[in-house]
Amino acid sequence: MTLIAIFFPSLSFLLRGKIFTAIICLILQITLIGWIPAAIWAVISLQNSRADKRNEKLIKATRAR
């Protein structure tokens, strides 16, 4: 998924169900200069999403006790 975020940033957002963000990213990605920030944005967003899921899992595990 990280490679998709680097090479196809808007597709990365689209696959995660963020349609409006994917459209904004696609507009940014249209220019060659904008493609680099779009790729960085997609990778950071992906990492934040993974961290959020991990944190939710830890919170559920501590509440179960």
Secondary structure in CASP SS format (residue, H / E / C, confidence):
PFRMAT SS
TARGET T0000
AUTHOR 0000-0000-0000
METHOD secondary structure of the structure
MODEL  1
M C 1.00
T H 1.00
L H 1.00
I H 1.00
A H 1.00
I H 1.00
F H 1.00
F C 1.00
P H 1.00
S H 1.00
L H 1.00
S H 1.00
F H 1.00
L H 1.00
L H 1.00
R C 1.00
G C 1.00
K C 1.00
I H 1.00
F H 1.00
T H 1.00
A H 1.00
I H 1.00
I H 1.00
C H 1.00
L H 1.00
I H 1.00
L H 1.00
Q H 1.00
I C 1.00
T C 1.00
L H 1.00
I H 1.00
G H 1.00
W H 1.00
I H 1.00
P H 1.00
A H 1.00
A H 1.00
I H 1.00
W H 1.00
A H 1.00
V H 1.00
I H 1.00
S H 1.00
L H 1.00
Q H 1.00
N H 1.00
S H 1.00
R H 1.00
A H 1.00
D H 1.00
K H 1.00
R H 1.00
N H 1.00
E H 1.00
K H 1.00
L H 1.00
I H 1.00
K H 1.00
A H 1.00
T H 1.00
R H 1.00
A C 1.00
R C 1.00
END
